[in-house]
């Protein structure tokens, strides 16, 4: 029988946050605990941050952890918004060792958020092509076709105006350049138009921390054919999805 509660941790470019997750409700079972992502964000320093978050709750079971980059078989392959020491690092082994041998599952952060939204949020019951885009330090993406995930798409790195799109349209770009909601929404619209031209999705789900302020910018985005919805789980989606992945791994190990 699957555990009702498993721990999820979401590693971001600016913060590391986690909480136990109720897998039946698809929501946090306690107020999340957050620490700042260390700078430089080396594997050892970030692993210490993950340990601090997990230890805060005295957790001793399986742990799911998201990472802002490509993850295959527990190994982190890219590191656009964290220290380059993560490239080709066995993150699963590192984090399990730092957590005293607890079972650890590692996956891409946007994929985790997407799985959570497809199960419990804005994508629940939706067929066709659904794309979740997380706007934060960078832009993460999760692509689903009839509910099945295409992992590690990393569409924030599509070229837009001669640069990685996330350098132009992420929440960090908005903050660094002190852009108004109107100005930033125009950039997001150009990015969505580009992605829509390539993939023709039926639904865009807009996630990341900025999703809780969706009313400030989503109404400003026009002429996108796909339906456009804010993430229901907002910035907790990654934590929920991480826990779901850990639960699935734990079931497979039995």
C-alpha positions in Angstrom: 0.0 0.0 0.0 1.4 3.4 -1.0 2.3 5.7 1.8 -0.1 8.6 2.4 2.7 11.0 3.3 6.2 11.5 1.7 8.6 14.4 1.8 9.3 16.7 -1.2 12.1 19.2 -1.6 12.2 21.8 -4.4 15.7 23.2 -5.3 15.6 26.5 -7.0 18.1 29.1 -8.1 17.2 31.4 -5.1 15.6 29.0 -2.5 15.4 25.4 -1.3 12.0 24.6 0.1 10.3 21.5 1.3 7.5 19.9 3.4 5.8 16.6 4.0 3.1 16.1 1.3 -0.3 14.4 1.6 -0.4 12.2 -1.5 -4.2 11.8 -1.3 -5.0 15.5 -1.3 -2.0 16.5 -3.4 -1.1 19.3 -1.0 1.4 20.1 1.8 0.8 18.5 5.1 2.6 21.2 7.0 3.8 24.8 6.3 6.9 24.5 4.1 10.4 25.3 5.4 12.7 27.4 3.1 16.3 28.3 3.2 18.2 30.4 0.7 20.1 28.6 -2.1 23.8 29.0 -1.1 26.1 31.1 -3.3 28.0 29.6 -4.9 25.4 26.8 -5.3 27.9 23.9 -5.3 26.6 20.4 -4.9 27.9 20.1 -1.3 26.5 23.4 -0.2 23.1 22.8 -1.8 23.1 19.3 -0.3 23.6 20.9 3.1 20.6 23.1 2.4 18.4 20.1 1.5 19.5 18.4 4.8 18.6 21.5 6.8 15.1 21.5 5.2 14.6 17.8 5.8 16.0 17.9 9.3 13.6 20.8 10.2 10.8 18.2 10.1 12.7 15.3 11.6 11.8 13.3 8.5 13.2 9.8 8.2 11.5 8.3 5.1 11.8 8.6 1.3 12.6 12.0 -0.1 11.8 13.4 -3.5 14.0 16.3 -4.7 13.7 18.6 -7.7 16.6 20.1 -9.6 16.6 23.1 -12.0 18.1 21.2 -15.0 18.1 18.0 -16.9 18.1 14.9 -14.7 18.5 11.3 -16.0 18.8 8.3 -13.7 19.4 10.5 -10.7 22.4 12.3 -12.4 22.1 16.0 -13.0 23.3 16.8 -16.6 22.9 20.6 -16.9 23.3 23.5 -14.5 22.1 26.7 -16.1 21.1 28.5 -12.9 23.3 26.7 -10.3 27.0 26.0 -10.0 28.6 24.1 -12.9 29.8 21.5 -10.4 26.4 19.8 -10.8 27.0 18.8 -14.4 27.2 15.0 -14.6 27.0 14.7 -10.8 25.3 11.7 -9.2 22.8 13.9 -7.3 20.8 10.9 -5.9 23.9 9.4 -4.3 25.1 12.7 -2.9 21.8 13.6 -1.4 21.1 10.2 0.0 24.5 10.1 1.7 23.9 13.6 3.1 20.6 12.5 4.5 22.0 9.6 6.3 21.1 7.0 3.7 17.4 7.9 3.2 16.0 6.8 -0.2 16.2 9.8 -2.6 14.5 10.4 -6.0 15.7 13.3 -8.1 13.9 14.8 -11.1 13.7 18.0 -13.1 11.9 20.8 -11.2 9.4 21.7 -13.9 8.6 18.1 -14.7 7.8 17.6 -11.0 5.5 20.7 -11.0 3.9 19.5 -14.2 3.1 16.0 -12.8 1.5 17.6 -9.7 -0.6 20.0 -11.8 -1.7 17.2 -14.1 -2.8 15.1 -11.1 -4.2 17.7 -8.7 -4.3 21.1 -10.4 -5.0 23.0 -13.6 -4.2 20.0 -15.9 -6.3 17.4 -14.1 -8.3 15.4 -16.6 -6.9 17.2 -19.6 -5.9 15.4 -22.8 -4.1 16.7 -25.9 -0.8 18.6 -25.5 -0.5 20.5 -22.2 2.6 22.6 -21.3 3.4 23.8 -17.9 5.9 26.7 -17.9 7.5 27.8 -14.6 8.7 31.4 -14.4 11.3 32.1 -11.7 15.1 32.4 -11.8 14.8 30.8 -15.2 11.9 29.3 -17.2 11.2 25.6 -16.8 8.9 23.5 -18.9 7.0 20.3 -18.7 5.3 18.8 -21.8 2.5 16.3 -21.7 0.7 14.5 -24.5 -2.5 12.9 -23.4 -1.3 12.9 -19.8 2.2 11.3 -20.6 5.3 13.4 -19.7 8.0 14.1 -22.2 10.8 14.7 -19.6 13.6 17.3 -19.5 12.3 19.6 -22.3 14.1 22.7 -20.9 12.2 25.1 -23.2 13.4 28.1 -21.3 16.6 27.8 -23.4 14.8 28.3 -26.7 16.5 31.2 -28.5 14.5 34.4 -28.4 15.9 37.7 -29.6 19.3 36.1 -29.9 19.4 34.9 -26.3 18.1 32.1 -24.1 14.4 33.0 -23.7 14.7 32.8 -19.9 17.3 35.6 -19.9 14.6 37.8 -21.5 11.3 36.6 -20.0 11.9 35.0 -16.6 10.7 36.5 -13.3 14.4 37.3 -12.6 14.6 39.3 -15.7 11.5 41.3 -14.6 13.1 42.0 -11.2 16.6 42.7 -12.5 15.4 45.2 -15.1 12.6 46.5 -12.9 10.0 45.9 -15.6 6.4 46.9 -15.2 3.8 44.1 -15.4 2.7 45.4 -18.8 6.3 45.4 -20.2 7.1 42.0 -18.8 3.7 40.6 -20.1 4.7 41.6 -23.6 7.9 39.6 -23.2 6.1 36.6 -21.9 3.6 36.9 -24.8 6.4 36.8 -27.4 7.8 33.7 -25.7 4.4 32.0 -25.6 3.9 32.8 -29.3 7.2 31.2 -30.1 6.5 28.1 -28.1 3.0 27.9 -29.5 4.3 28.1 -33.1 6.6 25.1 -32.4 4.2 22.9 -30.4 0.6 24.0 -30.8 -0.5 23.1 -27.3 -4.1 23.0 -26.2 -3.3 24.4 -22.8 -0.5 26.5 -21.2 -0.3 26.3 -17.4 1.7 29.2 -15.9 3.6 28.2 -12.8 6.4 29.3 -10.5 6.1 31.9 -7.7 4.7 34.5 -10.0 1.6 32.3 -10.6 0.1 33.7 -7.3 0.0 37.1 -9.0 -1.5 35.8 -12.3 -4.2 38.5 -12.2 -1.4 41.1 -12.7 -0.2 39.8 -16.1 -2.3 36.9 -17.6 -5.1 39.3 -18.6 -2.5 41.4 -20.5 -1.5 38.4 -22.7 -3.6 38.4 -26.0 -3.9 36.4 -29.1 -2.6 33.0 -27.8 -4.7 30.2 -29.3 -4.1 27.8 -26.4 -6.0 28.1 -23.2 -4.0 29.9 -20.6 -4.4 29.1 -16.9 -2.4 29.8 -13.7 -1.0 26.8 -11.8 -3.5 25.8 -9.1 -0.8 24.6 -6.7 1.3 27.7 -7.5 4.8 27.5 -6.1 4.1 24.3 -4.1 3.7 22.2 -7.2 7.4 21.2 -7.3 7.3 20.0 -3.7 4.1 17.9 -4.4 5.5 16.5 -7.6 8.8 15.6 -5.9 6.9 13.7 -3.3 4.9 11.9 -5.9 8.0 10.8 -7.7 9.5 9.5 -4.4 6.3 7.6 -3.7 6.4 6.0 -7.1 10.0 5.0 -6.7 9.3 3.5 -3.2 6.4 1.5 -4.6 8.7 0.1 -7.4 11.3 -0.9 -4.8 8.9 -3.1 -2.9 
